Amino acid sequence: MISIALDGPAGAGKSSLARAAAKKLGFIYVDTGALYRAVGLKFSRKGYDTELNCDIAGLLSDTAVDIRFIGEEQHVFLDGEDVNALIRTPEISMMASAVSAKPAVRAFLLELQRKLASEHNVIMDGRDIGTVVLPDATLKLFVTAKPETRADRRYKELTEKGMDVNYADILSDIKTRDYNDTHREVAPLKVADGGIVFDTDNLNFEESLKALMSIIEKEVEV
Ligand code: DC
């Protein structure tokens, strides 16, 4: 199986790029952030905030997270419910970042991610795909851009969906999540050994996709 790991900070364009590249290659696109978001939703539904003052292992033992592909689209199921439409809010973004720092949560989601990569050719996006989940991935990329560029993209994405959001809040959330994601003890966000840094700061989507496809064509025999 071929696996392409796409790691990087929030809003770097990983998911749109991975989705489009997977379509061109005929691969499955796996958005692993959605798994952490589903767990974040579970904890939020149970009434916990980002402090997570609770029995994490106990709650996880009563939690089922799964991915199913409907058409080409990944749907995340939490305890049997399709929660795709509920996990993109700023609140759940912060909850996902908080739960993702917990070793028990990372261990809980590891096997599902590895199983998907063992069964399909995948482009998998996340924070620790090239470092922890698939250290032997065929290609490991670290997609990045400045926080302001990423906040700008996220703002456009959310307002296009009709959400009432504020740019300054989004930028501050992105900076907080960058800090959390890079400073946590378990599987912090960093460039994998043998990983290639791919900076999309001055590239629009089409240019980024073109650049990504040429790296893939050069590095991977598809
Ligand atoms: O990619 P995203 O913004 O949907 O991810 C949500 C959160 O989940 C993010 O703050 C970091 C965490 N995450 C992670 O720790 N490891 C991954 N492989 C994917 C996401």
Boltz pocket constraint, residues with backbone or C-beta under 6 A from the ligand:
constraints:
  - pocket:
      binder: B
      contacts: [[A, 10], [A, 11], [A, 32], [A, 33], [A, 34], [A, 36], [A, 37], [A, 93], [A, 96], [A, 97], [A, 98], [A, 100], [A, 101], [A, 125], [A, 126], [A, 127], [A, 128], [A, 129], [A, 177], [A, 181], [A, 187]]
      max_distance: 6.0
